Amino acid sequence: MLTRIDHIGIACFDLDKTVEFYRSTYGFEVFHSEVNEEQGVREAMLKINETDDGGASYLQLLEPTREDSTVAKWLAKNGEGVHHIAFGTADVDGDAAAIKEKGIRVLYQEPRRGSMDSRITFLHPKDCGGVLTELVTSAHPSEHTEH
């Protein structure tokens, strides 16, 4: 089932300023960045370490690109901070179905494209102790490239 903490998503108002904080404070560098138009965010993935299953663990910094995005609405209500936790899995479809059978609401009927061409879905925070939870099946590690 779940193999690692894939990433922790952190919502921010200014991506460049937040990247610089993590770079100057902890020495973390941007591994990948992109704009996800569907989700209305500009993001930076900071690699923390490699994992035994061939993946990695990251901090995902998220800045909204439009006011109607989920992250913009979350920031307006909560301010900057931890937005979600993501667990890695080899089979997002199968694991989401198994979790749904346990009575947990899965937010996407079909997984969507996430960062670095991963496949993702989310679990409802009200069913997960108040924590927005993402399930991630990474693209093949050799396909991860810096942008």
C-alpha positions as CSV (number, residue, x, y, z in Angstrom):
1,M,0.0,0.0,0.0
2,L,1.6,3.3,1.0
3,T,5.4,3.3,0.8
4,R,6.6,6.7,2.0
5,I,5.8,10.3,2.7
6,D,6.0,11.7,-0.9
7,H,5.8,15.3,0.1
8,I,4.3,17.9,2.5
9,G,2.5,20.7,0.7
10,I,3.0,24.2,2.0
11,A,0.8,27.0,0.8
12,C,2.5,30.4,0.5
13,F,1.8,33.9,-0.9
14,D,5.2,34.4,-2.5
15,L,6.9,31.3,-4.0
16,D,10.2,33.0,-4.6
17,K,10.5,34.4,-1.1
18,T,9.5,31.0,0.4
19,V,12.0,29.1,-1.8
20,E,14.7,31.5,-0.6
21,F,13.8,30.9,3.0
22,Y,14.1,27.1,2.6
23,R,17.4,27.5,0.6
24,S,19.1,29.9,3.1
25,T,17.8,28.3,6.3
26,Y,18.0,24.6,5.5
27,G,20.1,24.4,2.3
28,F,17.2,22.8,0.3
29,E,17.3,23.4,-3.5
30,V,14.6,23.4,-6.1
31,F,14.5,20.0,-7.8
32,H,11.5,20.8,-10.0
33,S,9.2,23.7,-10.7
34,E,6.1,24.1,-12.8
35,V,2.8,25.9,-13.2
36,N,-0.3,23.6,-12.9
37,E,-3.0,25.5,-14.7
38,E,-5.7,23.0,-13.8
39,Q,-5.1,23.5,-10.1
40,G,-4.2,27.2,-10.4
41,V,-0.8,27.0,-8.7
42,R,2.8,27.7,-9.3
43,E,4.9,25.2,-7.4
44,A,8.5,24.3,-6.5
45,M,9.5,20.8,-5.3
46,L,12.4,20.8,-2.9
47,K,14.0,17.3,-2.7
48,I,14.7,16.3,0.9
49,N,16.0,12.7,0.3
50,E,15.9,9.6,-1.8
51,T,13.8,6.6,-0.6
52,D,14.2,2.9,-0.7
53,D,11.4,2.4,-3.3
54,G,13.2,4.5,-5.9
55,G,11.2,7.7,-5.2
56,A,12.0,10.6,-3.0
57,S,10.6,12.9,-0.3
58,Y,9.9,16.5,-1.0
59,L,8.6,19.8,0.3
60,Q,6.1,21.1,-2.2
61,L,5.7,24.9,-2.1
62,L,2.5,26.2,-3.6
63,E,1.6,29.7,-4.7
64,P,-1.8,30.4,-6.2
65,T,-2.0,31.8,-9.7
66,R,-5.6,32.8,-9.5
67,E,-8.0,33.8,-6.8
68,D,-10.5,31.0,-7.4
69,S,-8.0,28.2,-6.9
70,T,-8.3,25.9,-4.0
71,V,-4.9,27.0,-2.6
72,A,-5.9,30.7,-2.8
73,K,-9.1,30.0,-0.9
74,W,-7.2,28.0,1.7
75,L,-4.6,30.8,2.1
76,A,-7.4,33.4,2.5
77,K,-8.9,31.3,5.3
78,N,-5.8,29.9,7.0
79,G,-2.8,32.0,6.0
80,E,0.5,30.4,5.0
81,G,1.5,26.9,6.3
82,V,1.1,23.2,5.9
83,H,-1.7,22.6,3.3
84,H,-1.5,18.8,2.9
85,I,0.5,15.6,3.4
86,A,1.1,13.2,0.5
87,F,1.8,9.5,0.7
88,G,3.5,7.6,-2.1
89,T,2.1,4.5,-3.5
90,A,2.8,2.2,-6.5
91,D,-0.9,2.0,-7.3
92,V,-2.9,5.2,-6.6
93,D,-6.0,3.7,-8.3
94,G,-6.0,0.5,-6.2
95,D,-5.1,2.2,-2.9
96,A,-7.7,4.9,-3.4
97,A,-10.4,2.2,-4.1
98,A,-9.3,0.2,-1.0
99,I,-9.4,3.4,1.2
100,K,-12.8,4.3,-0.2
101,E,-14.1,0.9,0.8
102,K,-13.2,1.9,4.4
103,G,-15.6,4.8,4.2
104,I,-13.1,7.6,3.4
105,R,-14.2,10.0,0.8
106,V,-11.9,10.2,-2.3
107,L,-12.1,13.6,-3.9
108,Y,-11.4,12.6,-7.6
109,Q,-13.2,9.7,-9.3
110,E,-10.2,9.2,-11.5
111,P,-6.6,10.2,-10.5
112,R,-5.4,13.4,-12.1
113,R,-2.0,14.6,-13.3
114,G,0.2,16.0,-10.5
115,S,3.7,17.4,-10.1
116,M,6.4,15.8,-12.3
117,D,3.7,13.8,-14.3
118,S,2.6,11.9,-11.2
119,R,-0.9,10.5,-10.8
120,I,-2.7,11.9,-7.8
121,T,-5.9,11.9,-5.8
122,F,-7.0,13.4,-2.5
123,L,-8.8,12.1,0.5
124,H,-11.3,14.4,2.3
125,P,-9.8,16.1,5.4
126,K,-13.0,15.6,7.4
127,D,-12.4,11.8,7.1
128,C,-8.7,12.0,7.9
129,G,-8.6,13.8,11.2
130,G,-8.6,17.3,9.6
131,V,-5.7,16.6,7.3
132,L,-6.0,17.0,3.6
133,T,-4.3,13.8,2.4
134,E,-2.9,13.1,-1.1
135,L,-2.0,9.8,-2.7
136,V,0.7,9.9,-5.3
137,T,2.0,7.4,-7.8
138,S,5.3,9.0,-9.1
139,A,6.3,8.9,-12.7
140,H,9.3,6.7,-13.2
141,P,12.2,8.3,-11.3
142,S,14.4,8.5,-14.4
143,E,11.7,10.7,-15.9
144,H,12.0,13.3,-13.1
145,T,13.8,16.3,-14.6
146,E,14.6,19.7,-13.3
147,H,12.7,22.5,-14.9
